[in-house]
Amino acid sequence: MTGALLNPAACAAFLVGAFTLAGVSQTAWLALPLSRRFAIPLDGGRTFRGRRIFGANKTLRGFVIMVPATGLSFAALAGLLEGSPSGRTGLWPGASADYGLLGMWAGMGFMLGELPNSFVKRQLGIAPGQAADAVYTRPLFGVFDRIDSILGMLVALTIVAPVPWLTWAYVLIVGPLLHASFSLLLFQLGGKARAA
């Protein structure tokens, strides 16, 4: 995928739209009792310096839905746009299947993006699902809890396709608001311990 004539706003709108669709799928999945079968910790219970690497909340459960849901969302949205009057003007070139693969890669980046933040919080003694309680770490982790996945997704995309810097800016402004909305919804559905 080349960067010829990419429209940063169109790319950002596409990413936000596709991840919104995938987020709806993830929210529905995590509310299902069936999803609990995949609550297998990514760290396998291993520790580093006597503390869990990622903690009990980072499991296969989210990966099972988010990676394929993002792939399907990218492919479906690309297919819908292809049939529209303006087509995919300003977006990355490629067939819908290419978008599906790009979406799965972006979904993987989104999910992996949470892990460094979780690792640091575990090493600081912050329990999974809990907020930092120190005056200086609470706002810091409050921000990182909202953007870690988004940064992971943007880095993953940038590895395989050009992503304009303005697309990064737009997504980093709008994305955390959507992330907060999905977190609140998951909390209300009982899928998260806190609305963060």
Buried (B, 14 or more C-beta within 10 A) or exposed (E): BEEEEBBBEBBBBBBBBBBBBBBBBBBBBBBEEEBEEBEEBBBEEEEEEEBBBBBBBBBBBBBBBBBBBBBBBBBBBBBEBEEEEEEBEBBBEBEBEBBBBBBBBBBBBBBBBBBBBBBBBBBEEBEBEBBBEEEEBEEEBEEBBBBBBBBBBBBBBBEBBBBBEBBBEBBBEBBBEBBBEBBBBBBEEEBBEEEB
